[in-house]
Amino acid sequence: MREYSNLMTNRDKDVFIPLVPSVLGAMLMSKVSRQKEGFRDDLIHMVEGDLINLPDENYYEQFKNSVVVANGFMEKWGVNYGHSSIKELDTLQMCIENKSRWFTEVLETVQPYKFMSYIEYSLRYNPPKDYYVPKELDAYPELKKSYISFCDDTFKSYEALNQLFLELFEKRYPELKQGERAIKAFENARNVLPLSTLANMGMQSNLRAFCSALSEMTAYEEINSEIFNTAEAMKEEAEKVSVGMVRHVDASAYQKSYVKAYYKREEILEPYKVYRTPVVSVQEELVGDLSTIERVGDLSLMTRFDELPNTFRGIGKHISILMSEGAHHQFIRHRAFDLHTKMPDVRYGILLPEEVVKSGNETITDKITDEIERVYKASCLVYESMCAQGLDALAPYAVINCNMRRVDFFGNVYGLAHFLTLRKEKHAQDEIRTVANRIHEAFKDVEDRFEGLKFDKNEE
């Protein structure tokens, strides 16, 4: 097997860095959401197909022999003197494969997430590949057996639901092409898949944020081996390209306490409820200093490619949302908001898909509802069994995609304009589009306050 050491930092690990021009790395990672092929295979196929021309040498290996590395200059200025600008200006792209959906969320919600960009294998367009089994369960044979049985069952349920949704959409949307109905079936059947489902993920970050993220993830050493071990693998690969600079990445005592505090379960007023629609609560009062909103130009001239002035970050309303895990996973990508996420918990209940709640075709939708509720009950049993053993940081693996999740945040006007423009589009997933529409309604008074302002910049 050819090593391709000029193309990637390793040939056989789940974490690697593509040694290619950044624009090619970006294209490589962006394709992951809609294709089954992994990053590494895609890159090799492009080279072997003569689609790209790259040098045969690994210039990172050559750089290690440079004087600035050999005499310790890089480490001296970047680490010993604490010259953080070097880390902030250094960027890296990283491919992470075969990790759980729970791992990808942890990485996407680390404290420095605003300085990092992510893209992930999408279950809206592709079927699941496999699921993760925590190594910690080896010490609990019966629990491990129950967990594996549950995960196997969710994948079988996914296949059964996929067929039921295809049958439903053939009756409900005869005008759609077969491929379009297949995508809608993928999108809806994934509701029963657990957060243990494996995914591939592309990431870009400046090195300072990356090192901070590693510090936070290594705080999982005693409570979640997947997160800790992957952080160690990420560190190992980053050291190959950011020579001497990947330092100060060990978890502090505070970070360990912060991570453990996250897994304390909250009181829930209506546990195990079955919802038919997401719950969006928006505070009526507009918060912030309106006097800073001045000299903003003609807002009516804005297109979807224009950003509101930064002063709009300072005004907004407090928002609380109960939405499914699937929608929540999309929502956390909106980094203009300061999100306060809650621990996944089966007691939040589940959300039935909009296509199931719609009237008509009850002979099919009733079967779908029964199947989703059956899988949810099984999820609750495994989740609670893990918590009973003190494995709270592993329990999220048993949470399914239609499980409700709570998020609280300050909906600043700047971030809202981007969110609504993107998530109200017809191509957006049904549920998050519903959430976007309800938030927009609650902010109509803010639109009226500023002449020419439109949160949804696609509106005519």
N, C-alpha and C positions, 0 to 999 in steps of 0.2 A: 504494500500500500504506500503510495507516494505521500510524503509528509506535508507538502505544501507549506513549509516553514516560512516562506516569503509572504504568505497570504493570511496566516492566523497564528496566534500565540501558542496554540496546541491543536492536535489533530483528533483527540479522543475524549475530551472532557466536556461536561455540560456547560461550562463557563469559558468563554474565550473572547479575545479581542481581534477583530478583523484588521489586518495590516494593509489597509487600502486607503485611497483618498477619501476624505470625510464625506464627500457628496455620494460616493459609491456606497460607503457604509450606511448612509442614511437611506438610500434606495433599497439596499439589501434588507435593512430592518423594517422598512415601511411595508414591504411585501408580506410580512409574516401574518398580518391580520386576516388575509384572505387566501392563503395557500397552505397546503399540508406539509410541504417540504420544509426542512429545517434550514437555518441560516447557512450552516457549513456546506451542506449539499448544494444549496442554491449557488453559493459563491464558486464552488468547484465546477459546477456545470457551466457557469458563465465563462470560466477560464478555458475549460476543455472544449467549449463550443466556439472559441475564438471571438467571444463577444466583447472582451476587454483585454487591453494590453498592460501588463504590469511587469516591473523588473524582477529578475530571478533572485536578487539579493534581499535579505532581511536587514534593512538599514537600521533598525533598532539595535540589533546585535552589533553592528558596526559602531553605533553611537556609544555603546557601553565601553568601548576602548578609547573614547575621546579623553583629552586631557581634563576637561571640566568635570568628567565623571571620576576618572582615575584619581585626581587629586582631592576629591571630596567637595569641590566647589558647589555642586548642586545641593548636596545635603547641608553644607555649611550655611548657605544663604536661605534655603527654603525651610530648613528644620531647626537648626541650632539658633539662628538669628530670628526665627519666627517671621520671615518675610512672606506673609500670607498672599501677597499679590501674585507670586509665582504660581501658587496653587489655584488661585482664582482664574488665572489666564490659561492654565493648562486644562485641556479638555480630553475626555476619552469616550469612546463608543464601546459598548460591551454587549455581547450576545449571551443570553441566559436561556438554556433549554431544559425541558423536562422538570419543571418545578411546579408546585401546586398553585392553584388560584389564590390560596391563602398567603403563600409566600409573596406572590406578586403584589397583593394589596399591602402587605407590610412594607415592602420596598417603596411602593408608590405613596405611602403616607408617613415616611420618616420625616423628622423635623425639617431638614433642608430641602424638602421635595420641590419647593418653588424654583430651585436652581437646577432641576433635573427634568429630563424629558423621557417619556416612555411610550412604547407601543407593544401590543400584545396579540397573541393568537386569538382570533375571535370565534367564539362558539355560535355567533350569529350566522356565520358563513361556512363553518366546518364542523364535522362531528368530533366528539371527544376521542382522545387517544388512549389514555390510561389514567390511573389515579395513584396518589402517593400514600404509602403506609408508613406511619411514624415508627422509627426504630425503638422508641421508648415503649411501644406496646409489646415488645418481646418479653418484658417483665410481667405482662398480664395476658397469659395465653388465651383465656376465655374471652376477654375483652377484645383482643386482637382478632379472634375468630369472628366475633359479632361484627366488628368494624369491617372486615374484609367482605363478609356476607352482605352487609348493608351496601357497601360501595358497588359490589357486583350487581346487586339488585337495582341500584339506581341506573346503572348503564343499560340493563335489560329494560327497565321502565322507560328510559329515554328512547330506545328503539321502538317500543310499543306506542309511546305517545307520538313519536314522529309519524308513524303510519296513521294514527287517528287524526292528527292535524292535517296530514295530506288529504285524507278522506273528507275532512271538514272543509278545507279550502277548495277542493274540487267542486263542492256543492255551493259554497258561498262566493267564490271568486272564479267563475268559469272563464272570465275574460283574461285572466292572468296566464302568462306562459308557464310551462311546467317548471322551469328553473326558478321562476319567481315564487311559485308556490312552495318549492323545496326550501328556499331560503327562509320563508315565513315559518315553515314547519321546524327548521333548525332553531330559529329564534324562540319559538314557543316551547318546544320539547326540552330545551336546555333548563327549563325551570326546575327539573328534578335532579339535576347534576349537583354533586356536592363540591365544596370548596377544596376538596382533595384532588379534584380533576387537574391533570397536568396541562401546562401551557408553556409556550415559548415567549420570550420577552426581549425586546431591544431597549437599550437605555443609553442616553447620552448625559454627561454631567461635567461640570467643572470639578477639578480635583479636590478643592476644599470641601464642597458639598458631598462629594463621594466619600471622602475620609470621615466626615461627620456621620454619614449614613452607616458606614461600617462600624463606627463606635456604637451606634444605637443597636444595630443588629447583633453585634457580638454580646450584647447584654442578655441575649436569649440563651446563652451557653447552658444554663441549668434547666431550662424549661422547654426549649424547642430546638432539636438538633438540626432540622432542615434549614432553619433560618440561620443558625450559627455557622454550620458547615458551609453553606453557600456564601456567607459573608467572608469566610476564610478563603474560599476559592476565588472570590472576586478580588480580594486583596492580592493573592498570589499572581493573578493575571495582570493586574494593574501595575505591579512592581516591574513587570517586563517592559513596559512602555514609558512609565513615569519613574525613571530610575532615581532611586534615593529619596523620593518625595512622598511615598505612601507611609506616613508616620503618624503617630498620635491617633491610632485607630482602636485602641483597647477601650472597652467599656469602663466608664467611671462608676463609682458607687451610686451616684445620683441616677445615672442612666439605668442601672439595674433596678433601682427602686421605682423609677418611672414606668419601666416596662411591666413590672409586676403589678403596679397599681392599675394598669389598663385592664387587667383581667379580673377585676372585681365586679361581680354581677350587680346590676341595679334592680330596684323594685320596678315592676311593670304593672300598671293598673289593670289591664285586660290581657292577661297572658293567654297564649295559645289560640288567639282569635283568628278566624278566617276572614280576610278582607276582600272586598270586591273592587277597591280603588285605592290608590295611594292617598296618604293623608298629608296635606300641606297646610301649615299654620304660619301666617305672616303677621307680625306686629303692625298695627295700624300707623303708629307714629313714625315719621321720618326722623332719623337720628343723624346728627352731625352739624358741622358749622357751615351753613349755607353761604356765609360771607366770602368763603374761599373760592366759590364758583363764579369766577369773573374772567373776562377776556377769553372766552372759550370759542370764539369764531361763530360761523353760521352752521349750526348743528344740522340744518336741513340738507346740507350738501354732503353729508357723510354717506359713504358706501359701506358695504360689508367688510371692506379691507381697511377702513379707517378705525383708529382707536380713540375712545373718548379721552380727554385730558385727564391726567393723573389725579387732579383735585377731586374728581368724582369718586375716587376710592374712599373719601372721607365721609360720604353720606350714604345712607341706606336704611334698611330695616332688618330686624332680627327674624330669622326664619328657622323653623323646625320641620323636618320631613320624615315621615315613615314611608319607605319605599322598599322594593325588593332588593336582594343582594345583587341581582343582575343590573338593575338601574343604578344602584349605589356604586358599583364598580366603574360605571361610566362617569358618574357624578364627581368622583374624587379626582378626575383628570383636570377639573377646572381650578387651576392653581391660583387664579385671581381672588378666590375666596379663602378665608382662614377657617377650615373645616374642623369641627370637633366631632370626630367619629366615635361611635360606641362599639364595645365588644360585640361580635356576632352572638346572638342568643336565640335559641329556639322559642323562648317564651314570647318573643315579639310577634309570633304568629306568622301566617303566610298570606301572600297576595295571589289571588287567582288571576290568570292572564286575561287581558281585555277581550281577546277573541273567545274566551270561554264564558265570560260574563254576558256577552251580547245575546240578545234573544234570538231564538231560532235554532234549528238543528240540535234539539235537546237530546235526541237519542245518542248523539256523538259527544256533545259537551258534558253530559252527565257522566259518561264513562271516563272522560278526561279528569273531571273534578274528583271522582272517586279514587282514581289512580294517584293523583297528586296528593290528596289527603292521606292516602295509605303510606306513601313514601315519607311524607312529613312526620307521621306518627313513628315510623321506624327511625327517622333522623333524631327525634326527641329522645328515644330510648338510648341510642348510642351516645348522644351528646351528654345526657344526664349521667350515664354510666362513667364517662370520662371525667366529668366534674367530681363525681363521688370519689374517684381515686386521686383527686388533687391534680388532674391533668388539664387544668383550665386553659393553658396555652395551646393545647392540642385539640380541644373540643371544637373549635371553628371548622376543622376538617370535615365534620359531620353535618354542617349546616348546608342546606340546599339553596339553589339560586332564587327560588320564590319566597324564601324566608324573609320576613320584614327586617329592616335595619333602620335605625334612627341616626340622623345627623343634624346637628345644630350649627348655625353659622350666622355671621353678619353678612347679609346680602348687599354688598356695596354696589353702587350704581355702575361703576366701571366694569366690574366683573359680570354684572347682570347683562349688560349689553352684548358681551361676547357669548355668554351662555345661551341667551334667548335666540340670538341670531343663528347659532349652530343647532340647538336642540328643538326648535320649532319647525325645522325643515321637514318635508314629507318623508325624507329618507331616514329620519331619526327613528329609534326604537319606540314602539307605541307608548310604553309607560313613561319614559323620560320626556316624551313630547307632551303627555298629559300634565306632568309635573311642571314643565316649562310654561304651559298655557295658564295654569293656575297661579303661578308666581307672577306672570305678566299682568293678569287681571288685578292682582293686589298692588301693583306698582303703576297702574294707570294714572293715579293722581300725581305721581312724580313726573311722568311724561308730560302731563298737562302744565306742570310748573315751569318747564324749560322749553321755550319756543323752538320748534324744529326737532326736538329730541324724539328719536324712535329707538326703543330697545331692540326690536327685531328689525335689523337693517335690510331684511329682504322684503319687508312690507312695501307695497306701492303707496 
